[in-house]
Amino acid sequence: MAPTPLLQLSQISLTFGGNPLFSELDMVIQPGDRLALVGRNGSGKSTLMKIMAGLVEADSGSRVLTPGTSVGYMEQDPDFAGFATLGDYAMSQLDPSEGYRVEIAAEGLGFDPAVAIATASGGERRRAALAKLLAEAPELMLLDEPTNHLDIHAIRWLEERLKETRAAFVMISHDRAFLNALSRAMLWVDRGQVRRLDQNFAAFEEWRDKIWADEDEARHKLNRKIKHEAKWAVEGISARRKRNMGRVRALQDLRAERAAQIRRQGTAAMAFEAGAQSGKLVVEATGISKSFDGTPIVRDLTLKVLRGDRVALVGPNGAGKTTLLKLLTGEMEPDSGAIRLGTNLDMAVFDQTRARLDGNATLWENMTGDPLMRVSGSSDQVMVRGTPKHVVAYLKDFLFDEQQARAAVRSLSGGERARLLLAKIMARESNLLVLDEPTNDLDVETLDLLQDLLGDYPGTVLLVSHDRDFIDRVATTTLAFEGEGRVVPYAGGWSDYQAQKALSEPADEKPAAKAAPPKPAAKPAAKVEAPKATAKPNGLSFTEKKRLDTLPDEIARLEAEIAKLSDLLSDAELYTREPVKASKATAMLEQRQSALAAAEEEWLELEEKAGG
């Protein structure tokens, strides 16, 4: 017997501003569901979640909540009116004896419940709202962007809590690693429809692309049929007017069907334009230190950033990542040590507070009023990488329509604000990008595009992000804040940093543990053998083909990391000056060399099989 649904939406329709957001939507949430709600920015994900929570009433249709089912909703902008502290808000629906639940959540999420609402930052308020939901432990949790404003430590803590819960939950997130770790099924909002895939997020993009490909093929066939019928109508109808009116009406129906189709939103036409090449040295920090109120932020850091490097800064909220960015770019002076900036630097900055956007002004005014984009004597043109362009045309490149261009920035969603700020920094040439939390609120498709653009960007990138997958895809070096002002550089992205930490810590305490690293080299052989049961006789299975497509990038990444580690170990004094660092680098070099050999062997085997 099927379990009783917790929540059921039937024939839900909703129109905003004359445009249908949802039409005849049906959806069921069962006990134990772990659903990821995904879709483009502005597709209606947050509105749909508010319908689930009972906070927005649909124009038609029904919402049925099983009697006795408790629902908790964590919104993006919670209302703290009437509460003195974050703890008061988080405790508002609990018995005083259950205060320990809020304390546990506050410790894991990294905020102080005693902080006054009036002085709390936006990030602290969102963490308090998340703690409130977790402490109340409803049977159905609705989480709208729960990872925003969380550092990586807090995100991983939240992952573990959600893995352990017996409650059902629906989450909106664009953090791939978070979605991969938690989702069991997907709800995809696309042009007013909600489709369900009962698989993890890892299968989502392939499924989505297959739907889009089928849709394009169906549209192509429809267009071909209309063209054929229209030709018949012109050439053959006059001789048989009465007998073929049914066919004429069928042609009209076909045209009506095509007109009713909602074309999917394209990808933003984003681009970074590199300016004149900078010098080889971009930033050199020599023994820099910085403290605030006696608390060390950075202590005795020596670092070189060279042209083309992609440096990611990771660490807890409040550790000083933005401060270090300001030090490295010369915006702030260190207490001691020296910063030397390279020659011919042309910097573009994406700030996490979106301070360059005036919320009360329109999108049009934000673009034309920017001194860096203003075209002298024009009120409707902006300078885009040296060429004047109409402001609406440029905004359309970033998926804003003319109606939005004349609306206030405060009316935009978080993702739309991030996209607008990207439009501003992409309008100018640069050779140094400083990106402080650029991934917050961006949808998966825009994140993919941004990642590709950064991969092709010939300049240098300094990046702060808590998105582990994005860091893995972009960074060549990771600067980790490890407490008490200690900032340590590691080769590669987030996963590489974690692997190096895992290798180095046992190596210092248990020398015998060094024998463990060769294990990754043995895994690829299993990957080659595993698909045999489903492999095609004269070719590759789907899984093998996908693996063959990704191996060249993996091999290139390993080669780049080996080159960096070899360069580091070429310093003969490193072994006497920093023996622990030398030991880490040696262990990582051995592991990377083993992984490279295994990846190359796997690629050769798959290439031979593909040709066989």
N, C-alpha and C positions, 0 to 999 in steps of 0.2 A: 504493500500500500504506500502510495507516494506521500511524503510529508506535507503537512499543511504549510503553505507559503507564509512567510512573514509579512510580505508586502506585495500587492498586485496593482499594477496600473493598467487600465483598459480603455482603449480608444481615446487616448489623451490628445487633444489638439490645443494649440496655443499660438496666438498671433501677437507680435510686437511691432508697433509702428507700421502696420499695414502689411507686413511680411510674415508669412507662416513660419514659426520656429519649429513646431512639431505638428504632425498631422496623423491622427488615428494610430497613436503609438501604443503598443502593448508590451508589458514587461512584468516579469515575476522574479522576486528575490526569495530564495529558499534558505532555511536554516543552514548555517555553516558556509554559505557562499562567500567567496573572496574575489570580488569583482573589481576590475580596473575600468574606469569610465574615461575613455580617450576620444580625442577629436581635435579639429583645428581650433585655434583661438577664435572666439565669437560664434562657435557652432551651437552653443546652448547647454554645455555640460553643467555649469553652475546652476542655471535655471532648472534643468531637469532634476538636479540634486535637491533643489529647494522644493520642487513638486513632491519628490519622495518624502521630504521632511514635513510636508504639509504647510510650508510657509508661503508658497505661491499656488494660487488656485487656477487650474486650467480653464480655458473657455468651454471645453466640453470633455466628456469622459469621466471616469471614476477612479478614485484612489481608495483601495481597501486595505486596511491594516488589521491583521489578526488581533482580536481582543486580547489584552494583556501584554502585548508586545511593546517593549520600551525602545524608543528610537532616540539616538543622540546625533546631533548635527554640529560639526565644527566648520563654521563659515570662514571666509577669508577676512572679513572685517567685523569681528565680534563687538557687541555693544556692552561697554563697561559702566554705563551710567548707574549711579547709586552705590558703587562699591569703592571702598577706600584703597584697598591693596589688591594685588594680583591674587593673593591667597584667599581673600574674602570672596572674590569672584569665583575662583575654582572650587570653593567649598559651599557655594550658595545652595546646592541641591542635596547636600550630604548631611548626615547626622554628625555632630561634633566629634563623636567617638571614632568616626571614619576619616579623620584628618590625616592619618598616616598615609592614606592612599594618595592624597595630593602631594605629600612630602616625598614619597617614592617617585612619583611622576616628575616632580620639580627637580629632583636630583638627577634623574636620567636625562631630562630635556635641557637642563642647564639654566635654570632661572631661580631667583630668590622670591618666594611667596610674600615676603615682607615689603617688597618694593611698592611704593605708592603708584596708583594708576596714573596720577598726573605727571609723574616723571618717567614712567615706563616707556621704553622704545616700542616701535611697532613689532619688532621681533619678539620682545618679551611678552607682549600682549597675546601674540599668536601662540606662543608656547604655553601660556597660562590657559588659553582656550582649549588647547590640545590636552593639557593635564586634566582639565575639568571633565572632558569627555572620557578619558581613560579611567579616571577615578570613579565616575558614575557607572561605568561598565554596563551600558545598555546592550540589549540583545541584537540590535542592528546599529552599527556605527556608520555615519556618513562623513567622510573626510575630504574636504576640499583643499587641495594643495597642502597636505600636512607637513611636507618636508621644507617648504619655504621658510627661510630664516633659521633653519636648523643647521648646525655644523655636522660634520660627518660622524663624529662620535654619537651625537644625539640621534641622527638618522639610523645608525646601526642599532642603538638601544631600542628605538621605536620598532624597527624591523623585528627584533626578538620578541617584543611585547605582542605584536600583532600575530606573529607565528604561533605564540602560545595560547592566544585567546580562543575560546570556543564560540565567540559571538560571530555573526555574519558582518561583513563590512563591504562598503563600496567606497573606492578612493579615486580621486582625480589627482593625477601626478604626471609630470613629464620627466621624472627621474628614472631612466631605464633600469639602473641597477636595483632600485627600490621596487619597480614593477616586476622585474624578473624574479626577485626574491619572494614576492608575496602573492602575485595574482594566480588564480586558478581558472579564471574565465574573463573574457573581455566584453565590454559594452562599447560599441563604436558609434558615436554620434556623427552622422554625415548627411547634410542637406535635409534635415527634418526626419530622417530615419534613424532607428537604433537597431543595429544588428548585434547578435550575440555569437561569440566564439568560445566554446568550452575548452579552451587551452590557455596555457601561460602566455605572457606577453611576448616571449621569444618567437612564437608562431604568428604574431599579429601582423607584422609588416608584409610577410609573404602572402598571407590570406587577403589583406587589404589590396595589395597590388594585383592579385588574381581577380578580385571583384572589379577593380578598375579596368583591367585588361578585357574582361568579359563585357563590361559596359561599353568600352570603346568599340569592340567588335560588333556588338548589337547596334550601336549608333551608326557604324559604317554600313552595315547591312540595310538598316532603315533608310539611310540617305540614298543608297544605291537603288532600293526599291522605289523610293519617291521619284528619283530621276527617271527610272524606267517608265513608271506610270505617267509621269508628266509628259514624257516624249510621246507616249501612246495617245494621251489626251489631245495633244496638238495635232498629231498626224492622222488619227483614226476616228475621232469622235464625230466629225461632221457628217459622215455617211451613215452612222448608226446611232443617232442622238438618243432616241427613246429606249432602244434596247440596252444601252450601256450606262444609263444614269447611275445604276448601282455601283459601277466601277468608279465613276466620278466621285460619288459620295465616299467611297473607300479611300480614294486619294486624299480627299479633304480630311478624313479621319487620320490618315497617316501624318499629314502635315500638322494636325492638331496635337497628335502624340509627340512629335518632335518638338513642337513649341512648348509643350508642358514639361519637357525634361529639364531638370535643374542641373546645369553644368557645374562640375565641381570647381572649387576655388583653386586657382593655379598657385604655383610657388612664387614667393616674393622674388622680384628681380634684384636681389642684393648683390653687391660687388664691393670689394676693397680695391682701391686704386693705389698702387705703390708710388710714392714720390721718388725723388732722387735718392740713390743708394746712400745709406749711412756709412760711416767708417766701420771697419771690422770690429772694433771695440765699441760696444753700445753703453755699457755701464761697468764701472769698476768700483767696488766697495772694499775698503781696506780697514779692517779692525773697527767697524762702526758699532756703536752702542747707543741705545736710546731708552730712557726711563720716563715714567710719569708717576709723580707722587711716590717716588722710591720703589716703584714696581718696574723691574726690567722688562722691556718689550723685545729688544734685540740686544744681544751681548756679544761683542767681539766677533762680528761676522765679516768674513773676507769672501768676496765673490766676484767672478767675472761673468758678464753676460755678453755674448758675441752676436754679431749680426746673424739672423736666422734662427736663433734660439727661441724655444717656446717654454717659458718658465711658469709653472703653476705654484701658487702659494696655498698651502693647506694647513689647517689647524683649527682649534676650538674658536667659537665666537668670543670676541674680546681679546684674543691672543695678540693681535697687533698686525694682522695681514695688511689692512689698508694703510696703517702707519708705515710699514716697510715699503709698500708701493710708493708712498709719498717721499720716502727717503731715497729710494732708487731713482726716482724721476726728478729729484732736486727740488721738489715742492716744500720739503721740510729738511732742516739741518740736523745732523746727528749730534748727540752730546759729546761724543769723541769719535776719532777715526776720520776718514775722508771718503767722499764720493766724487768720482770723476766721470762725467758724462762724455760720450764719444762725440765725434764731429758730424755735422750735417743731419741732426736728428729732427724729424718732423712728426710730432706726437699727436695721436688722437686718443681721447679718454672717454670710456664708458663708466660712469660712476654708479655705484649701487643705490644711491639715494635718489637717482633721477633728478638731481638738482638743476640740470640744464633745461628741464621742462617746466613751463609755467602752467600750472593746473587750471588757472582761471582763464587763460588765453586759449584761442582756438588752435587747431593743428596748423592752419594756414598762418596765423600770427606767430606761432612758435618757429616756423620755418623761415618766413620772410623777415622776421625780427632778429634773427641770429646774425651778428656782425660777420661771422665767418661765411655765411651763405648769401648775404644781402647783395642784390644787384642794384647798383646806383641808379636812382631815378625810376625804379620799377616797384610796384606793389604786388605783382603777381608772378614774378620770376625769382628763381633761386639759382645760385651758382653751384653746379654739380660737377665736381672734378674739373673745374676750369671752363665749363660750358653752361651758358644760361639755359634754364628749362622752366616751363610753367609749373607752378607749385603743385597743382592738382595732378598733372601728369607724373610728377616725381612721386607724389604720395600714392598714386595708383600702382607704381612699381612695388610698393610695400603693402599692397592689398587694402588700401584705404580708398573709399569712394568719395565723390564730391560732397555728399551730404555729411560724411564724417569730417571732411576737411574744414567745414565751417562749424563743427561742434567743439565744445570745450574739452581740453585734454583730460579733465577730471572725470569725464563720462566714459573714458576708455577702460578696458580691462587691463590687468597687470601685463598680460602678454602683448597687448596692443601698445601699451606705453613703452615696453622694451623694444618693440619693433620700430616705433617712432624715433627713439633715441639712436637706434642703429642707423636709421635713415639720416640722421644729422651727422653722425661721425663718418658715415660712408660717402657723404657728399664732398669730402675733402681728401686730398692725397696725403699719405702718411707713410712712414717707414718704421714706426714704433707704435704698436697698439697696447694700450693699458686698459684692461677689461676687468672691472671689479663687479663680480656676480652678474655676468651677462646672461646666464642661463635661466634665471628665475622667471617663471611664468611662460616661457616660450614653449610652443607646442613641438612635438617630436619632429615634424617635417621641417620646421624652421631651425631647430637644433641641428638636424642633419646637414642642412644647407650651410649654416654657420660653421660647422666643423669642417666641411669641404673647403669653404672659402679660406679658413685659417690654414688648412693644409697646403693650399696653393699660394698663400701670401708670402712674398719674398722677403718681407721685413721681419721684425722681431716682435714677440708677443709676451707681455707680462699679464698673467691671468690669476684672478682669485675666484674659486668656485668650490662648491660642496657637492657637485655632481660628479661622482666617481667615474661613471662611464665616459663623460665628456672629457675629463682630465686624461683618462687612458687614451682616448682617441687623438688628443691634441698635444699634450705636453711631451717635451724631450727631457726636461729636468723638473724635479719636484722639490720645492723648499718646504720642509716640514717644521712646524713650530712644536717643539718637544718639551716646552715648559721652562720657566725661570729664564726667559730670554734666549734660550738655545734654539738656533735655527740651523737645520742640517740639510745640505743639498743631497739629493739622490738622483741617480740616472733613471730616466723614464717617467712613466705616469704613476697613478695611484696604486695599481696592482703591483708594479715594479717596486715601489716604495715599501708596500706591505711585505713583498717577498724578501727584500733586502733586510728588513727589520726582523723577519722570522728567521732568516739565516744567521744574522749577526748575533742575536741574543743567545741562542743555544751555543754558538761557537765560542763565546766568551766564557760561558759557564761550564759547558760540556764539550771538550775537544773532540770526543769520539763521535759527536753528532754530525760532524762534517761529512760523514759517509752518506748521509741521507740525500743531499741535493741531486745526485745522478738520477733519482727516481723519475723526474719529469721526462727524461730522455726515453724511458721505456714505454710511456703512454702512447706516442704516435703509432707504434706497431699495432696496438690493440685497435686503434681507430681505423687502420687499414683493413683489419680482418673482420671487424664487427659487421660491416654492411654486406658481407658475402651472401647472406641468406636472401637479401632482396636485390642484389646487384644484377644488372643486366648482363647477358652473356658477352656482348661485344660493346661494352661501354661502361659508363659510370652511373651509379644510382644518384638520385637527387642530392642526398647528403654528401656523397663523395664529390659531386660537381661543385657544390657550394664550398666545400673544403678546399678544392683546387683553386677556386676563385680567390679565396682569402689568404692562401699560403704566401703568395709573393709579397703582400704587405707585411705579413708576420716576419718573413725572412729579412725584408728591408729594415724593419724595426730592430730585430735582433742584431743585424750587422751594425746599425748606428749605435746601439748600446755597447756593443763590443768595442767599437772604435773609441767611444768616450771613456770606457773603463780602462782600455789599454793606454790611452793618453794620460789618464790619471796616474796609472801605475808606472808610467815612464819616468816619473819624478823619483829619483833614487833616494831623496831625503825623506820621502813620505813614510818609509818603513821605520825610520828612527823618530821622526817628528810626530806622526799620528799612527802608531802601530795598529790600533783598533780599526781605524778607517781603512788602512791598507789590507787588513785581514778581511774586512767586509767586501772590499772591492775585488780581492783575489777570489773569494768564494763566489761572488756574483759573476765574475768573468768565466769561471769554470762552468757554472750552471748555464750561462748564456751560450757558451760554445757548444755544450752538449745539446741544448735545445735547438741551436742552429743546425747542427749536424743531423738531428732527428727530423727537423722540418724539411731540410733539403732532400733527405732520403725519401720522406713521405711524398714530396712533390714529384720526384722522379718516378716513384711507383705509380702514382695517380696519372701522370702524363703518359707512361707506357700503357697503362690500362685504357686510357681514353683513346689512344691511337690503335689499340688492339681490336 
